[in-house]
Amino acid sequence: MITLNGRSVDDADNLSLSELLSRENYMLSIIAVACNGEVVPKATYSSRQLADGDVIDVVRMVAGG
């Protein structure tokens, strides 16, 4: 089980970060992701394998002033 933005996700173990984000319908161009408190570069999303206990935080960029 992993945690995605505070929500438990049971069937995400062994997915890549890219697969999880796609499945959850995130737009990669407007998000930043941290895994276990460390920012993950977009270029590594497809090679970053998720494991039991991972905590994923997704932050969406918004425009404003």
Summary of the structure (lengths in Angstrom):
residues: 65
radius of gyration: 11.4
end to end distance: 37.8
largest distance: 39.5
contacts: 146
relative contact order: 0.31
helix: 20%
strand: 34%
